Amino acid sequence: MEQTRQLLDFLDGSPSCYHAAENVRRALLAAGFEQLWESSSWHLTPGRDYFTVRGDSSVIAFRAPQGAFSGFMIAAGHSDSPTFKVRETAEVPGPGGLLRLSVEPYGGMAMRSWLDRPLSVAGRAMVREGGRIVSRLVNVDRDLLVIPGVAIHMDREMNKGTALKANVDMLPLLAQGGEPGGFRRLIAESAGAAEANLLSTELFLYPRTRGTVTGLNGEFIAAPRLDDLQCVFGCLQGFLAAEAGGGMPVLAVFNNEEVGSGTRQGADSTFLTDVLERAAGGLGATGEAYRRLLAGSFLVSADNAHAIHPAHPEYADNNEFPVLNGGVVVKYNAAQRYTTDAVSDAVFRAVCARAGVPVQRYSNRADLPGGSTLGNISTAHLSIPSVDIGLPQLAMHSACEVAGVRDTDYLIRAMTAYFGCGLRVGPEGVELL
């Protein structure tokens, strides 16, 4: 239960991708890691632990081994979740003196789940501080907004699936009456800046629902942003708990997975390769030596998976479907939207066997295409074996998702074993060190 409480605190304290990255940063600092800046020279010491941040929302951490190492043991998750982004010109007057906020969808969320529940805004603001432009975290930590649904008396067909329009139905209600500009003043106050010094913002809606444990025996978690902060939390805990092994442990938390990763802080950027090259070079491994390290490297792409749904089991494959509290899920797709192949499957299962962790298989139903995740995007830049995994959950991309309590522990144990090992790759095969 202590582990579950820590997960719920992490979820509740991460209302935006920026807060999630900051919480990872603070955990690393508390564990003795040193922050590096991409704009500065890196002077690395074997046996020390380091991390760097890009775009306030992506973090890559690594442990510099004491001696020779076989390659990079990398795990990647993502800090963002589907939500609504608040536009810079935010206030929208409406009938009845009501004031709403202009928003647009970020990622593919279940929009109806956002109706009729308390919401607020969080993100970052750029403010003028002396002669500098600095980033400030923003979280209006109170029930501020609501997106009111239409009464069933006025739309008798809504339970048959009335379509929602993002530009009409999903604008959150902010106020009634009052002077224009109140929202901007509130954000400046939350950023600790004078309104005249507030330059720009990146703000997102978030549900005020706190994560909780449910079920007759406390077997479920109901919370926002389980996709993918449950995996981020599990990988982070395993990374911090792992003993030194034969490889260099690397933890990557990327932003913008939900919108394709095509940003400077996304998986489809040079962030990971930039860090690996500098980390290896700082320890004397350049040129061919660096390429040899890549040949002994491995990537775990950790992003949650669909558990079989109790009301709609027909959406699952008949043979390869995961269940809540059944263990870590390995994901497969013939079109390689998931990167798992026979080699990476075997390696990851060997890691889980070492940790005593159960493993489940997931494949999309053959006629239902699934989405891709971090693995195939990252390996387009870094040609190493990769396995796509996740934890089973229900109601993915809803404002409140459901997962199993025991699965977080399974992931932590698996990642502790993973980060504590290395790979020996040669003509005789692959060996876990």
C-alpha positions in Angstrom: 0.0 0.0 0.0 2.9 2.4 0.6 4.1 1.8 -3.0 0.5 2.5 -4.2 0.4 5.7 -2.1 3.6 6.9 -3.7 2.2 6.2 -7.2 -1.0 8.1 -6.4 1.1 11.0 -5.0 3.2 11.1 -8.2 0.0 11.1 -10.3 -1.6 13.8 -8.3 1.5 15.9 -8.2 1.9 15.7 -12.0 -1.0 17.6 -13.5 1.0 18.4 -16.6 4.0 17.0 -18.5 6.1 19.8 -17.0 5.2 18.8 -13.5 5.8 15.1 -14.3 9.3 16.0 -15.5 10.0 18.2 -12.5 8.9 15.4 -10.2 11.3 13.0 -11.9 14.1 15.7 -11.7 13.5 16.1 -7.9 13.6 12.4 -7.3 16.9 12.1 -9.2 18.4 15.0 -7.2 17.2 13.5 -4.0 19.0 10.3 -5.0 22.3 12.1 -5.5 22.2 12.6 -9.3 23.9 15.7 -10.8 22.1 17.8 -13.3 23.9 18.5 -16.6 23.0 21.3 -19.0 23.1 20.6 -22.7 24.6 24.0 -23.3 27.6 23.3 -21.0 30.6 21.0 -21.2 30.1 17.6 -19.5 32.9 16.4 -17.3 31.9 12.9 -16.2 33.3 10.8 -13.4 33.0 7.0 -13.5 30.7 5.8 -10.7 28.7 9.1 -10.7 25.0 9.6 -11.7 23.8 12.3 -14.0 20.7 13.6 -15.8 19.7 16.4 -18.2 16.4 18.0 -19.1 15.1 19.3 -22.4 12.1 21.5 -23.0 11.2 21.5 -19.3 9.3 18.2 -20.0 11.7 15.5 -21.1 14.4 13.9 -18.9 17.3 11.5 -19.6 19.3 10.1 -16.7 22.2 7.7 -16.7 24.6 6.1 -14.3 28.3 6.2 -15.4 29.8 2.8 -14.7 33.0 2.4 -12.7 34.7 0.4 -15.4 34.1 -1.2 -18.8 30.5 -1.8 -19.7 28.7 -3.8 -22.4 26.2 -1.2 -23.7 23.3 1.0 -22.8 20.3 -0.5 -21.0 17.6 2.0 -21.8 14.0 2.3 -20.8 11.7 5.0 -22.1 8.3 6.3 -21.0 6.4 9.6 -21.7 5.4 12.5 -19.5 2.3 13.7 -21.5 -1.3 12.5 -21.5 -4.3 13.4 -23.7 -5.9 16.6 -22.6 -7.0 20.0 -23.8 -4.5 22.8 -24.5 -5.6 26.4 -23.5 -5.1 28.9 -26.3 -3.1 32.0 -25.6 -6.1 34.2 -26.3 -8.1 32.3 -23.8 -11.3 34.0 -22.7 -14.5 33.5 -24.8 -17.6 35.5 -23.9 -20.9 33.8 -24.3 -24.7 34.0 -23.7 -25.9 34.8 -20.2 -22.7 36.7 -19.3 -20.8 33.4 -19.1 -17.1 33.3 -19.8 -15.4 30.2 -21.2 -11.9 29.3 -22.2 -10.8 28.6 -25.8 -9.1 25.1 -25.9 -8.1 22.6 -28.5 -7.6 18.8 -28.1 -4.1 17.5 -27.3 -3.9 13.8 -28.3 -6.8 11.4 -28.8 -8.8 11.6 -25.6 -12.3 10.2 -24.8 -13.9 13.7 -24.8 -17.2 12.8 -23.1 -15.2 11.7 -20.0 -14.2 15.3 -19.5 -17.8 16.6 -19.1 -19.4 17.6 -15.8 -16.4 17.2 -13.5 -14.2 19.8 -11.7 -11.1 20.8 -13.7 -8.2 23.2 -13.5 -5.2 24.3 -15.5 -1.5 23.5 -15.2 1.6 23.9 -17.3 4.3 26.5 -17.7 4.6 30.2 -18.2 7.5 32.2 -19.7 8.1 35.3 -17.7 10.5 38.3 -17.9 12.9 38.3 -15.0 15.3 41.2 -15.2 16.9 40.9 -18.6 16.1 37.1 -18.9 13.2 35.0 -20.0 12.6 32.2 -17.5 10.2 29.3 -17.3 7.9 28.9 -14.3 5.6 26.0 -13.4 1.9 26.9 -13.1 -0.7 25.0 -11.3 -4.0 26.7 -10.3 -4.5 24.2 -7.5 -8.3 24.6 -7.0 -11.5 23.6 -8.6 -11.6 26.3 -11.3 -13.5 25.0 -14.4 -16.2 22.7 -15.6 -17.3 21.7 -19.0 -21.1 21.4 -18.7 -22.9 18.8 -20.7 -26.3 19.4 -22.4 -29.3 18.1 -20.4 -30.8 14.9 -21.8 -34.1 16.7 -22.1 -32.6 18.8 -24.9 -30.8 15.9 -26.6 -32.8 12.7 -26.2 -30.3 10.8 -28.4 -27.2 11.5 -26.4 -27.1 7.9 -25.0 -27.0 6.6 -28.5 -23.7 8.4 -29.2 -24.2 12.1 -30.0 -21.0 13.5 -31.5 -19.2 16.2 -29.6 -17.5 19.1 -31.3 -14.3 20.3 -29.7 -14.8 23.9 -30.7 -18.4 24.0 -29.4 -19.0 21.4 -26.7 -15.7 21.2 -24.9 -14.9 24.8 -23.9 -14.7 25.0 -20.1 -16.8 27.4 -18.1 -14.7 29.9 -16.2 -16.8 32.7 -14.8 -20.0 34.8 -15.0 -19.5 38.5 -15.5 -16.4 40.3 -14.3 -13.8 42.2 -16.2 -12.0 40.8 -19.2 -8.5 39.6 -18.5 -9.2 37.8 -15.2 -7.7 34.5 -16.4 -4.4 36.0 -17.5 -4.2 37.8 -14.1 -4.8 34.5 -12.4 -2.0 32.8 -14.4 0.5 35.6 -13.7 -0.3 35.3 -10.0 0.2 31.5 -10.1 3.5 32.0 -11.9 4.6 34.4 -9.2 5.0 37.2 -11.8 3.6 40.6 -12.5 1.1 40.5 -15.3 3.2 42.8 -17.4 6.1 40.3 -17.2 3.9 37.3 -18.3 5.1 36.7 -21.9 3.6 33.4 -23.0 2.1 30.2 -21.7 1.6 26.5 -22.4 -1.3 25.5 -20.2 -3.5 22.3 -20.2 -6.7 21.3 -18.5 -6.5 18.5 -15.9 -9.2 16.7 -13.9 -9.3 17.5 -10.2 -10.1 13.9 -9.4 -7.4 12.5 -7.1 -6.3 8.9 -7.8 -7.7 6.4 -5.4 -7.8 2.6 -4.7 -11.0 0.9 -5.5 -12.4 -2.7 -5.5 -13.8 -5.1 -2.9 -10.2 -6.0 -1.8 -8.5 -2.8 -2.9 -7.2 -4.4 -6.1 -7.7 -1.5 -8.6 -6.5 2.1 -9.1 -8.7 4.7 -10.6 -6.8 7.9 -11.5 -6.0 10.3 -14.3 -2.9 10.0 -16.4 -2.1 6.4 -15.7 -1.1 6.3 -19.3 1.8 6.8 -19.1 2.8 8.0 -15.7 2.3 4.6 -14.2 5.1 3.3 -16.4 7.2 6.4 -15.8 6.9 5.9 -12.0 7.7 2.1 -12.2 10.7 2.7 -14.5 12.0 5.5 -12.3 11.7 3.4 -9.1 13.4 0.5 -10.8 16.2 2.7 -12.1 16.9 4.2 -8.6 16.8 0.8 -6.9 19.0 -1.2 -9.4 22.5 -2.3 -8.4 25.4 -1.7 -10.7 25.5 -4.3 -13.5 27.3 -5.0 -16.8 25.7 -2.1 -18.7 25.0 1.6 -18.4 21.5 2.2 -17.1 19.6 4.9 -19.0 16.2 6.3 -18.1 14.4 8.4 -20.7 11.1 10.3 -20.2 10.0 11.9 -23.4 7.2 14.5 -24.0 4.7 14.7 -26.9 4.2 11.0 -27.5 0.5 11.6 -27.6 0.9 13.9 -30.6 3.5 11.9 -32.6 6.8 12.7 -30.8 7.9 15.0 -33.6 9.4 17.7 -31.3 12.8 18.6 -30.0 11.9 16.9 -26.7 10.1 14.0 -28.3 11.3 10.5 -29.0 11.5 11.4 -32.7 14.3 13.8 -32.0 18.1 13.6 -31.4 17.7 13.9 -27.6 18.5 10.3 -26.8 21.4 9.9 -29.3 22.8 13.3 -28.2 22.9 12.2 -24.6 24.3 8.7 -25.3 27.1 10.0 -27.5 28.1 12.6 -24.9 27.8 10.1 -22.0 30.0 7.5 -23.8 32.4 10.2 -25.1 32.8 11.5 -21.5 33.9 8.1 -20.5 36.3 7.7 -23.4 34.2 5.6 -25.7 34.1 7.4 -29.1 34.1 6.2 -32.8 34.2 2.4 -33.1 34.1 2.0 -29.3 30.7 3.8 -29.2 29.4 1.7 -32.1 30.4 -1.5 -30.2 28.5 -0.2 -27.2 25.4 0.2 -29.3 25.7 -3.4 -30.5 25.4 -4.5 -26.9 22.5 -2.1 -26.1 18.8 -2.7 -25.5 15.6 -0.5 -25.3 12.5 -1.1 -23.3 9.6 1.1 -24.6 7.2 1.3 -21.6 3.7 2.5 -22.4 0.5 1.1 -21.0 -1.5 -1.7 -22.7 -5.2 -2.4 -23.1 -6.5 -5.0 -20.6 -9.5 -7.1 -21.7 -12.7 -5.1 -21.0 -15.4 -6.8 -18.9 -18.2 -5.3 -21.0 -16.6 -5.7 -24.4 -14.2 -8.7 -24.5 -14.9 -8.8 -28.2 -12.4 -6.0 -28.8 -9.6 -8.2 -27.6 -7.7 -10.9 -29.5 -9.0 -14.3 -28.5 -5.6 -15.6 -27.5 -3.4 -12.7 -26.6 -5.1 -10.4 -24.1 -3.8 -9.1 -20.8 -5.8 -8.9 -17.5 -5.5 -6.4 -14.7 -3.0 -7.5 -12.0 -1.7 -10.2 -14.3 1.8 -8.8 -14.7 3.9 -6.8 -17.2 2.6 -6.9 -20.8 4.8 -7.5 -23.8 3.2 -6.0 -26.9 3.3 -7.5 -30.5 2.3 -6.2 -33.9 3.1 -7.8 -37.3 3.4 -4.4 -38.9 6.0 -3.4 -36.3 4.0 -0.6 -34.8 5.3 -2.3 -31.7 9.0 -3.2 -32.0 9.0 -6.5 -30.1 10.6 -9.3 -32.1 11.7 -12.8 -31.2 15.1 -11.6 -29.8 13.8 -8.7 -27.7 10.9 -10.8 -26.4 13.3 -13.6 -25.3 15.7 -11.1 -23.6 13.0 -9.3 -21.7 11.3 -12.5 -20.6 14.6 -13.7 -19.3 14.9 -10.4 -17.3 11.4 -10.9 -15.9 12.2 -14.5 -15.0 15.2 -13.3 -13.1 13.0 -10.9 -11.2 10.2 -13.5 -10.6 7.7 -11.3 -12.5 4.8 -12.7 -14.5 4.6 -11.7 -18.2 1.5 -11.3 -20.4 1.2 -11.0 -24.2 -0.9 -8.4 -26.0 -1.7 -8.3 -29.7 -4.4 -6.1 -31.3 -7.4 -7.9 -32.7 -6.2 -8.5 -36.3 -8.8 -6.3 -37.9 -8.3 -3.4 -35.4 -5.2 -1.4 -36.0 -3.4 -0.1 -33.0 -1.3 3.0 -32.4 2.5 3.1 -32.3 4.5 4.2 -29.3 8.0 5.2 -28.3 9.9 2.1 -29.5 9.7 2.3 -33.3 10.1 6.1 -33.2 13.3 5.9 -31.0 14.9 3.0 -32.9 14.6 5.0 -36.2 17.4 7.1 -34.7 19.1 4.3 -32.6 19.3 0.9 -34.2 19.2 -1.4 -31.2 16.9 -4.3 -30.2 13.7 -3.0 -28.6 10.7 -4.5 -26.8 7.4 -2.7 -26.3 5.9 -3.3 -22.9 3.3 -1.8 -20.7 0.9 -2.3 -17.7 -2.7 -3.4 -18.4 -5.3 -0.8 -18.0 -9.0 0.0 -18.8 -10.5 3.3 -20.1 -7.2 4.4 -21.7 -7.3 8.1 -22.7 -10.2 8.8 -20.4 -10.2 11.6 -17.8 -10.1 8.8 -15.2 -8.4 5.4 -16.1 -8.3 2.1 -14.3 -5.3 -0.2 -13.6 -4.3 -3.0 -11.2 -2.6 -2.3 -7.9 -0.2 -5.3 -8.2 1.1 -4.5 -11.7 3.0 -1.4 -10.5 5.1 -3.6 -8.2 5.7 -6.1 -11.1 7.1 -3.3 -13.3 9.3 -2.0 -10.5 10.8 -5.4 -9.9 11.3 -6.1 -13.6 13.0 -2.7 -14.2 15.2 -3.1 -11.1 16.5 -6.4 -12.6 16.7 -4.9 -16.1 18.7 -1.8 -15.1 21.0 -4.0 -13.0 22.1 -6.2 -15.9 23.9 -6.0 -19.3 24.1 -7.9 -22.5 26.9 -9.9 -24.1 26.1 -10.2 -27.8 28.2 -12.4 -30.1 28.1 -15.2 -32.6 27.1 -17.6 -29.9 23.9 -15.6 -29.1 22.8 -13.1 -26.4 23.7 -13.5 -22.8 22.3 -11.6 -19.8 25.2 -10.3 -17.6 
